[in-house]
């Protein structure tokens, strides 16, 4: 299982805020994604899934 981490700098916080996502929600999905794929634009991994609250 891959290991992911995020550096919580201003740019990353602003990015998730644009999508109405909290740090806790982000970490929950990245920590146990339902699926992953590669971004077409950045070629970075994308984690997808739902939180325990259904978001």
PDB file of N, CA, C and O in Angstrom, chain B, residues numbered from 101:
ATOM      1  N   UNK B 101       0.856  -1.181   0.000  1.00  0.00           N
ATOM      2  CA  UNK B 101       0.000   0.000   0.000  1.00  0.00           C
ATOM      3  C   UNK B 101       0.896   1.236   0.000  1.00  0.00           C
ATOM      4  O   UNK B 101       1.809   1.338   0.819  1.00  0.00           O
ATOM      5  N   UNK B 102       0.644   2.176  -0.912  1.00  0.00           N
ATOM      6  CA  UNK B 102       1.485   3.377  -0.972  1.00  0.00           C
ATOM      7  C   UNK B 102       1.280   4.275   0.239  1.00  0.00           C
ATOM      8  O   UNK B 102       0.253   4.215   0.916  1.00  0.00           O
ATOM      9  N   UNK B 103       2.259   5.088   0.488  1.00  0.00           N
ATOM     10  CA  UNK B 103       2.210   6.049   1.587  1.00  0.00           C
ATOM     11  C   UNK B 103       2.108   7.443   0.993  1.00  0.00           C
ATOM     12  O   UNK B 103       2.934   7.820   0.162  1.00  0.00           O
ATOM     13  N   UNK B 104       1.112   8.212   1.403  1.00  0.00           N
ATOM     14  CA  UNK B 104       0.916   9.567   0.925  1.00  0.00           C
ATOM     15  C   UNK B 104       1.045  10.533   2.085  1.00  0.00           C
ATOM     16  O   UNK B 104       0.686  10.202   3.215  1.00  0.00           O
ATOM     17  N   UNK B 105       1.548  11.714   1.817  1.00  0.00           N
ATOM     18  CA  UNK B 105       1.570  12.759   2.822  1.00  0.00           C
ATOM     19  C   UNK B 105       1.346  14.095   2.140  1.00  0.00           C
ATOM     20  O   UNK B 105       1.550  14.227   0.933  1.00  0.00           O
ATOM     21  N   UNK B 106       0.930  15.070   2.904  1.00  0.00           N
ATOM     22  CA  UNK B 106       0.673  16.407   2.369  1.00  0.00           C
ATOM     23  C   UNK B 106       1.348  17.426   3.266  1.00  0.00           C
ATOM     24  O   UNK B 106       1.274  17.339   4.492  1.00  0.00           O
ATOM     25  N   UNK B 107       1.997  18.377   2.654  1.00  0.00           N
ATOM     26  CA  UNK B 107       2.571  19.501   3.389  1.00  0.00           C
ATOM     27  C   UNK B 107       1.490  20.577   3.429  1.00  0.00           C
ATOM     28  O   UNK B 107       1.059  21.076   2.390  1.00  0.00           O
ATOM     29  N   UNK B 108       1.059  20.928   4.634  1.00  0.00           N
ATOM     30  CA  UNK B 108      -0.020  21.896   4.770  1.00  0.00           C
ATOM     31  C   UNK B 108       0.537  23.317   4.719  1.00  0.00           C
ATOM     32  O   UNK B 108       0.710  23.974   5.746  1.00  0.00           O
ATOM     33  N   UNK B 109       0.811  23.770   3.498  1.00  0.00           N
ATOM     34  CA  UNK B 109       1.219  25.152   3.309  1.00  0.00           C
ATOM     35  C   UNK B 109       0.015  25.953   2.813  1.00  0.00           C
ATOM     36  O   UNK B 109      -1.051  25.388   2.566  1.00  0.00           O
ATOM     37  N   UNK B 110       0.184  27.243   2.669  1.00  0.00           N
ATOM     38  CA  UNK B 110      -0.931  28.115   2.291  1.00  0.00           C
ATOM     39  C   UNK B 110      -1.543  27.720   0.945  1.00  0.00           C
ATOM     40  O   UNK B 110      -2.763  27.751   0.784  1.00  0.00           O
ATOM     41  N   UNK B 111      -0.705  27.352  -0.014  1.00  0.00           N
ATOM     42  CA  UNK B 111      -1.206  26.976  -1.336  1.00  0.00           C
ATOM     43  C   UNK B 111      -2.095  25.733  -1.267  1.00  0.00           C
ATOM     44  O   UNK B 111      -3.153  25.696  -1.894  1.00  0.00           O
ATOM     45  N   UNK B 112      -1.676  24.721  -0.513  1.00  0.00           N
ATOM     46  CA  UNK B 112      -2.471  23.494  -0.402  1.00  0.00           C
ATOM     47  C   UNK B 112      -3.767  23.728   0.361  1.00  0.00           C
ATOM     48  O   UNK B 112      -4.807  23.176   0.000  1.00  0.00           O
ATOM     49  N   UNK B 113      -3.716  24.528   1.393  1.00  0.00           N
ATOM     50  CA  UNK B 113      -4.938  24.847   2.144  1.00  0.00           C
ATOM     51  C   UNK B 113      -5.917  25.598   1.254  1.00  0.00           C
ATOM     52  O   UNK B 113      -7.109  25.289   1.242  1.00  0.00           O
ATOM     53  N   UNK B 114      -5.424  26.583   0.508  1.00  0.00           N
ATOM     54  CA  UNK B 114      -6.302  27.340  -0.399  1.00  0.00           C
ATOM     55  C   UNK B 114      -6.916  26.438  -1.454  1.00  0.00           C
ATOM     56  O   UNK B 114      -8.068  26.637  -1.841  1.00  0.00           O
ATOM     57  N   UNK B 115      -6.179  25.463  -1.921  1.00  0.00           N
ATOM     58  CA  UNK B 115      -6.671  24.545  -2.954  1.00  0.00           C
ATOM     59  C   UNK B 115      -7.851  23.716  -2.444  1.00  0.00           C
ATOM     60  O   UNK B 115      -8.858  23.592  -3.141  1.00  0.00           O
ATOM     61  N   UNK B 116      -7.744  23.150  -1.245  1.00  0.00           N
ATOM     62  CA  UNK B 116      -8.862  22.337  -0.749  1.00  0.00           C
ATOM     63  C   UNK B 116     -10.046  23.213  -0.354  1.00  0.00           C
ATOM     64  O   UNK B 116     -11.196  22.789  -0.471  1.00  0.00           O
ATOM     65  N   UNK B 117      -9.773  24.441   0.118  1.00  0.00           N
ATOM     66  CA  UNK B 117     -10.860  25.363   0.468  1.00  0.00           C
ATOM     67  C   UNK B 117     -11.692  25.699  -0.776  1.00  0.00           C
ATOM     68  O   UNK B 117     -12.910  25.848  -0.680  1.00  0.00           O
ATOM     69  N   UNK B 118     -11.048  25.820  -1.933  1.00  0.00           N
ATOM     70  CA  UNK B 118     -11.762  26.089  -3.190  1.00  0.00           C
ATOM     71  C   UNK B 118     -12.786  25.004  -3.487  1.00  0.00           C
ATOM     72  O   UNK B 118     -13.788  25.258  -4.156  1.00  0.00           O
ATOM     73  N   UNK B 119     -12.541  23.806  -2.996  1.00  0.00           N
ATOM     74  CA  UNK B 119     -13.437  22.673  -3.241  1.00  0.00           C
ATOM     75  C   UNK B 119     -14.309  22.361  -2.023  1.00  0.00           C
ATOM     76  O   UNK B 119     -14.957  21.316  -1.971  1.00  0.00           O
ATOM     77  N   UNK B 120     -14.323  23.272  -1.046  1.00  0.00           N
ATOM     78  CA  UNK B 120     -15.138  23.112   0.164  1.00  0.00           C
ATOM     79  C   UNK B 120     -14.803  21.813   0.899  1.00  0.00           C
ATOM     80  O   UNK B 120     -15.690  21.098   1.365  1.00  0.00           O
ATOM     81  N   UNK B 121     -13.503  21.526   0.992  1.00  0.00           N
ATOM     82  CA  UNK B 121     -13.009  20.325   1.666  1.00  0.00           C
ATOM     83  C   UNK B 121     -12.188  20.755   2.880  1.00  0.00           C
ATOM     84  O   UNK B 121     -11.419  21.713   2.801  1.00  0.00           O
ATOM     85  N   UNK B 122     -12.348  20.057   3.997  1.00  0.00           N
ATOM     86  CA  UNK B 122     -11.554  20.353   5.185  1.00  0.00           C
ATOM     87  C   UNK B 122     -10.287  19.504   5.178  1.00  0.00           C
ATOM     88  O   UNK B 122     -10.189  18.525   4.438  1.00  0.00           O
ATOM     89  N   UNK B 123      -9.322  19.885   6.004  1.00  0.00           N
ATOM     90  CA  UNK B 123      -8.097  19.080   6.141  1.00  0.00           C
ATOM     91  C   UNK B 123      -8.434  17.669   6.595  1.00  0.00           C
ATOM     92  O   UNK B 123      -7.882  16.699   6.074  1.00  0.00           O
ATOM     93  N   UNK B 124      -9.341  17.546   7.566  1.00  0.00           N
ATOM     94  CA  UNK B 124      -9.714  16.224   8.076  1.00  0.00           C
ATOM     95  C   UNK B 124     -10.336  15.362   6.976  1.00  0.00           C
ATOM     96  O   UNK B 124     -10.033  14.174   6.871  1.00  0.00           O
ATOM     97  N   UNK B 125     -11.209  15.961   6.155  1.00  0.00           N
ATOM     98  CA  UNK B 125     -11.825  15.205   5.063  1.00  0.00           C
ATOM     99  C   UNK B 125     -10.766  14.751   4.049  1.00  0.00           C
ATOM    100  O   UNK B 125     -10.776  13.609   3.590  1.00  0.00           O
ATOM    101  N   UNK B 126      -9.873  15.653   3.717  1.00  0.00           N
ATOM    102  CA  UNK B 126      -8.786  15.324   2.785  1.00  0.00           C
ATOM    103  C   UNK B 126      -7.970  14.150   3.307  1.00  0.00           C
ATOM    104  O   UNK B 126      -7.738  13.174   2.594  1.00  0.00           O
ATOM    105  N   UNK B 127      -7.540  14.256   4.554  1.00  0.00           N
ATOM    106  CA  UNK B 127      -6.695  13.218   5.135  1.00  0.00           C
ATOM    107  C   UNK B 127      -7.429  11.882   5.250  1.00  0.00           C
ATOM    108  O   UNK B 127      -6.821  10.823   5.092  1.00  0.00           O
ATOM    109  N   UNK B 128      -8.734  11.931   5.524  1.00  0.00           N
ATOM    110  CA  UNK B 128      -9.515  10.698   5.620  1.00  0.00           C
ATOM    111  C   UNK B 128      -9.554   9.972   4.276  1.00  0.00           C
ATOM    112  O   UNK B 128      -9.353   8.759   4.225  1.00  0.00           O
ATOM    113  N   UNK B 129      -9.808  10.695   3.198  1.00  0.00           N
ATOM    114  CA  UNK B 129      -9.906  10.070   1.877  1.00  0.00           C
ATOM    115  C   UNK B 129      -8.533   9.635   1.378  1.00  0.00           C
ATOM    116  O   UNK B 129      -8.392   8.535   0.843  1.00  0.00           O
ATOM    117  N   UNK B 130      -7.528  10.476   1.542  1.00  0.00           N
ATOM    118  CA  UNK B 130      -6.183  10.111   1.073  1.00  0.00           C
ATOM    119  C   UNK B 130      -5.637   8.933   1.874  1.00  0.00           C
ATOM    120  O   UNK B 130      -4.896   8.108   1.339  1.00  0.00           O
ATOM    121  N   UNK B 131      -5.996   8.853   3.142  1.00  0.00           N
ATOM    122  CA  UNK B 131      -5.527   7.757   3.981  1.00  0.00           C
ATOM    123  C   UNK B 131      -6.133   6.410   3.629  1.00  0.00           C
ATOM    124  O   UNK B 131      -5.544   5.369   3.921  1.00  0.00           O
ATOM    125  N   UNK B 132      -7.309   6.417   3.001  1.00  0.00           N
ATOM    126  CA  UNK B 132      -7.989   5.166   2.634  1.00  0.00           C
ATOM    127  C   UNK B 132      -8.866   5.410   1.403  1.00  0.00           C
ATOM    128  O   UNK B 132     -10.092   5.354   1.502  1.00  0.00           O
ATOM    129  N   UNK B 133      -8.254   5.680   0.247  1.00  0.00           N
ATOM    130  CA  UNK B 133      -9.043   6.016  -0.942  1.00  0.00           C
ATOM    131  C   UNK B 133      -9.806   4.816  -1.487  1.00  0.00           C
ATOM    132  O   UNK B 133      -9.357   3.675  -1.380  1.00  0.00           O
ATOM    133  N   UNK B 134     -10.975   5.096  -2.078  1.00  0.00           N
ATOM    134  CA  UNK B 134     -11.734   4.043  -2.768  1.00  0.00           C
ATOM    135  C   UNK B 134     -11.050   3.697  -4.086  1.00  0.00           C
ATOM    136  O   UNK B 134     -11.091   2.551  -4.532  1.00  0.00           O
ATOM    137  N   UNK B 135     -10.423   4.695  -4.705  1.00  0.00           N
ATOM    138  CA  UNK B 135      -9.684   4.453  -5.947  1.00  0.00           C
ATOM    139  C   UNK B 135      -8.648   5.558  -6.137  1.00  0.00           C
ATOM    140  O   UNK B 135      -8.727   6.619  -5.519  1.00  0.00           O
ATOM    141  N   UNK B 136      -7.688   5.286  -6.998  1.00  0.00           N
ATOM    142  CA  UNK B 136      -6.682   6.278  -7.362  1.00  0.00           C
ATOM    143  C   UNK B 136      -6.480   6.220  -8.868  1.00  0.00           C
ATOM    144  O   UNK B 136      -6.687   5.184  -9.500  1.00  0.00           O
ATOM    145  N   UNK B 137      -6.073   7.346  -9.427  1.00  0.00           N
ATOM    146  CA  UNK B 137      -5.705   7.396 -10.829  1.00  0.00           C
ATOM    147  C   UNK B 137      -4.724   8.540 -11.028  1.00  0.00           C
ATOM    148  O   UNK B 137      -4.450   9.303 -10.101  1.00  0.00           O
ATOM    149  N   UNK B 138      -4.208   8.652 -12.218  1.00  0.00           N
ATOM    150  CA  UNK B 138      -3.227   9.681 -12.509  1.00  0.00           C
ATOM    151  C   UNK B 138      -3.912  10.867 -13.172  1.00  0.00           C
ATOM    152  O   UNK B 138      -4.720  10.688 -14.083  1.00  0.00           O
ATOM    153  N   UNK B 139      -3.594  12.079 -12.721  1.00  0.00           N
ATOM    154  CA  UNK B 139      -4.125  13.301 -13.310  1.00  0.00           C
ATOM    155  C   UNK B 139      -3.595  13.463 -14.728  1.00  0.00           C
ATOM    156  O   UNK B 139      -2.411  13.246 -14.985  1.00  0.00           O
ATOM    157  N   UNK B 140      -4.471  13.844 -15.640  1.00  0.00           N
ATOM    158  CA  UNK B 140      -4.036  14.087 -17.013  1.00  0.00           C
ATOM    159  C   UNK B 140      -3.192  15.355 -17.118  1.00  0.00           C
ATOM    160  O   UNK B 140      -2.253  15.418 -17.912  1.00  0.00           O
ATOM    161  N   UNK B 141      -3.530  16.368 -16.311  1.00  0.00           N
ATOM    162  CA  UNK B 141      -2.830  17.649 -16.429  1.00  0.00           C
ATOM    163  C   UNK B 141      -1.502  17.688 -15.676  1.00  0.00           C
ATOM    164  O   UNK B 141      -0.512  18.200 -16.198  1.00  0.00           O
ATOM    165  N   UNK B 142      -1.473  17.154 -14.459  1.00  0.00           N
ATOM    166  CA  UNK B 142      -0.246  17.246 -13.658  1.00  0.00           C
ATOM    167  C   UNK B 142       0.529  15.930 -13.585  1.00  0.00           C
ATOM    168  O   UNK B 142       1.686  15.909 -13.164  1.00  0.00           O
ATOM    169  N   UNK B 143      -0.106  14.844 -13.994  1.00  0.00           N
ATOM    170  CA  UNK B 143       0.458  13.499 -13.918  1.00  0.00           C
ATOM    171  C   UNK B 143       0.697  13.033 -12.481  1.00  0.00           C
ATOM    172  O   UNK B 143       1.416  12.060 -12.257  1.00  0.00           O
ATOM    173  N   UNK B 144       0.103  13.715 -11.518  1.00  0.00           N
ATOM    174  CA  UNK B 144       0.177  13.301 -10.113  1.00  0.00           C
ATOM    175  C   UNK B 144      -0.940  12.320  -9.818  1.00  0.00           C
ATOM    176  O   UNK B 144      -1.929  12.249 -10.548  1.00  0.00           O
ATOM    177  N   UNK B 145      -0.775  11.565  -8.740  1.00  0.00           N
ATOM    178  CA  UNK B 145      -1.821  10.641  -8.306  1.00  0.00           C
ATOM    179  C   UNK B 145      -2.995  11.412  -7.719  1.00  0.00           C
ATOM    180  O   UNK B 145      -2.812  12.420  -7.035  1.00  0.00           O
ATOM    181  N   UNK B 146      -4.195  10.931  -7.992  1.00  0.00           N
ATOM    182  CA  UNK B 146      -5.431  11.490  -7.450  1.00  0.00           C
ATOM    183  C   UNK B 146      -6.080  10.397  -6.603  1.00  0.00           C
ATOM    184  O   UNK B 146      -6.249   9.268  -7.061  1.00  0.00           O
ATOM    185  N   UNK B 147      -6.442  10.737  -5.370  1.00  0.00           N
ATOM    186  CA  UNK B 147      -7.163   9.810  -4.499  1.00  0.00           C
ATOM    187  C   UNK B 147      -8.635  10.202  -4.514  1.00  0.00           C
ATOM    188  O   UNK B 147      -8.966  11.381  -4.391  1.00  0.00           O
ATOM    189  N   UNK B 148      -9.510   9.226  -4.664  1.00  0.00           N
ATOM    190  CA  UNK B 148     -10.945   9.499  -4.694  1.00  0.00           C
ATOM    191  C   UNK B 148     -11.671   8.607  -3.707  1.00  0.00           C
ATOM    192  O   UNK B 148     -11.284   7.463  -3.470  1.00  0.00           O
ATOM    193  N   UNK B 149     -12.718   9.148  -3.145  1.00  0.00           N
ATOM    194  CA  UNK B 149     -13.524   8.374  -2.217  1.00  0.00           C
ATOM    195  C   UNK B 149     -14.455   9.281  -1.440  1.00  0.00           C
ATOM    196  O   UNK B 149     -14.517  10.489  -1.673  1.00  0.00           O
ATOM    197  N   UNK B 150     -15.168   8.681  -0.523  1.00  0.00           N
ATOM    198  CA  UNK B 150     -16.109   9.426   0.313  1.00  0.00           C
ATOM    199  C   UNK B 150     -15.655   9.360   1.754  1.00  0.00           C
ATOM    200  O   UNK B 150     -14.997   8.410   2.180  1.00  0.00           O
ATOM    201  N   UNK B 151     -16.021  10.386   2.489  1.00  0.00           N
ATOM    202  CA  UNK B 151     -15.736  10.404   3.922  1.00  0.00           C
ATOM    203  C   UNK B 151     -16.791   9.578   4.652  1.00  0.00           C
ATOM    204  O   UNK B 151     -17.781   9.150   4.058  1.00  0.00           O
ATOM    205  N   UNK B 152     -16.571   9.365   5.921  1.00  0.00           N
ATOM    206  CA  UNK B 152     -17.533   8.610   6.729  1.00  0.00           C
ATOM    207  C   UNK B 152     -18.884   9.318   6.790  1.00  0.00           C
ATOM    208  O   UNK B 152     -19.912   8.675   7.007  1.00  0.00           O
ATOM    209  N   UNK B 153     -18.887  10.644   6.599  1.00  0.00           N
ATOM    210  CA  UNK B 153     -20.136  11.400   6.640  1.00  0.00           C
ATOM    211  C   UNK B 153     -20.807  11.511   5.283  1.00  0.00           C
ATOM    212  O   UNK B 153     -21.840  12.167   5.149  1.00  0.00           O
ATOM    213  N   UNK B 154     -20.217  10.862   4.264  1.00  0.00           N
ATOM    214  CA  UNK B 154     -20.846  10.849   2.942  1.00  0.00           C
ATOM    215  C   UNK B 154     -20.452  11.961   2.018  1.00  0.00           C
ATOM    216  O   UNK B 154     -21.073  12.145   0.971  1.00  0.00           O
ATOM    217  N   UNK B 155     -19.439  12.708   2.375  1.00  0.00           N
ATOM    218  CA  UNK B 155     -18.955  13.773   1.481  1.00  0.00           C
ATOM    219  C   UNK B 155     -17.898  13.225   0.572  1.00  0.00           C
ATOM    220  O   UNK B 155     -17.359  13.956  -0.259  1.00  0.00           O
TER     221      UNK B 155
END
